Amino acid sequence: MTSLQIINPSVFEDFHAFQATAEDMNVIRDLIVHTVNWLKSMGSTQWNSLPNEQDDHYLANAIANGEVIVFRKTGTDALAGSVILQQHPGDWDRKLWGAIAASKNDAIYLHRLIVNREYSSRELGSHILSWIDQSIQFTGRDRIKLDCIAHNEKLNAFYMRCGFTYMGETDGFIIYEKLLPDKL
């Protein structure tokens, strides 16, 4: 059962958020493959294992648990972006955050924030992160945690601009945390 509830589906302008359904699985995977190919064209090895079905965040289960949010522009069926907001730490999170930090159950773990390249010039990624802060209610959670490959300076700078705090580096990944605003 999901502990997140969308309070306001409007992200910005004519972009809206929806909890993904099983019918969204293939378009999310297509967006992942396109993103990995774009990253490769930029010289990055980030997410290279994803097209080979090494899904360490279990996309199908995350969709079934209501943890995947998709973003669409009004008037189009095309996927503008997606994100996983994992309610409980997975093996990956426990590895990076440590068993004690990951066992507190006070955080949502943000994974796979992906923006369709067609919409990247509209700063959709930063709008999505701002929307998550303001437009989702997370029962029993007061922070968002995420990780980012350490050598991607541009992406690390992006997360810092979006209000995430550097918490350390583990195994070539930087971990970030952001306290959620009180919505009551």
GIRABEL-V562497 format. One record per helix or strand. SS is the DSSP state (A for helix, B for strand). FROM is the first residue (numbers start at 1). TO is the last residue. If there is no record, write none. Layout:
# GIRABEL-V562497
[[SS	FROM	TO] [SS	FROM	TO]]
This chain:
# GIRABEL-V562497
[[B	4	6] [B	10	12] [B	15	19] [A	22	41] [A	50	52] [A	59	64] [B	68	73] [B	79	86] [A	91	97] [A	99	102] [B	107	115] [A	117	122] [A	124	135] [B	136	138] [B	143	149] [A	153	161] [B	165	170] [B	173	179]]
